[in-house]
Amino acid sequence: MDQREELKNKHKGGILTEQDGEVKININGNSYLSAPGETILEVSIQNNIF
C-alpha cells in the first residue's frame, strides 16, 4: 500500500494535522487540495448513482 492509499484509508473523516500535509480530495470528478487543519468529510466521493 502506498502513502496515498494510507492517507485515503486514514482520513475517512476528521481534521488534518500539519504532519498529514496536503490530501487531494475528489468529489464527483472535481479535484480539491485540502489544507492542514481543514475539516474533511471524505477523501474520495465517487459518482454515486441512486
C-alpha positions in Angstrom: 0.0 0.0 0.0 1.5 3.3 -1.0 1.4 6.6 1.0 -1.6 7.9 -0.9 -3.7 4.8 -0.1 -2.7 5.1 3.5 -3.9 8.7 3.7 -7.1 7.7 1.9 -7.8 5.0 4.5 -6.7 7.1 7.4 -8.9 10.0 6.7 -12.5 8.8 6.3 -13.3 11.9 8.3 -11.8 14.3 10.7 -9.3 17.1 10.8 -6.0 17.1 9.0 -2.9 18.0 11.0 0.3 19.7 9.9 2.1 16.3 9.5 -0.6 15.0 7.2 0.2 17.6 4.6 -2.0 18.1 1.6 -4.5 15.5 0.7 -6.2 15.5 -2.7 -9.9 15.3 -2.4 -12.0 14.1 -5.3 -15.7 14.9 -5.2 -17.7 13.9 -8.2 -14.8 14.2 -10.5 -13.7 17.6 -9.2 -10.3 17.7 -7.5 -9.5 19.8 -4.5 -6.5 20.1 -2.3 -7.2 20.3 1.4 -5.1 22.4 3.7 -3.7 21.3 7.1 -6.3 21.9 9.8 -9.1 21.8 7.3 -12.1 19.6 8.2 -12.8 16.9 5.6 -15.8 14.6 5.4 -14.4 12.1 2.9 -11.2 11.9 0.9 -12.9 10.5 -2.1 -16.5 10.6 -3.0 -17.3 8.8 -6.3 -20.1 9.5 -8.7 -22.9 7.7 -6.8 -25.9 6.6 -8.8 -29.2 6.2 -6.9 
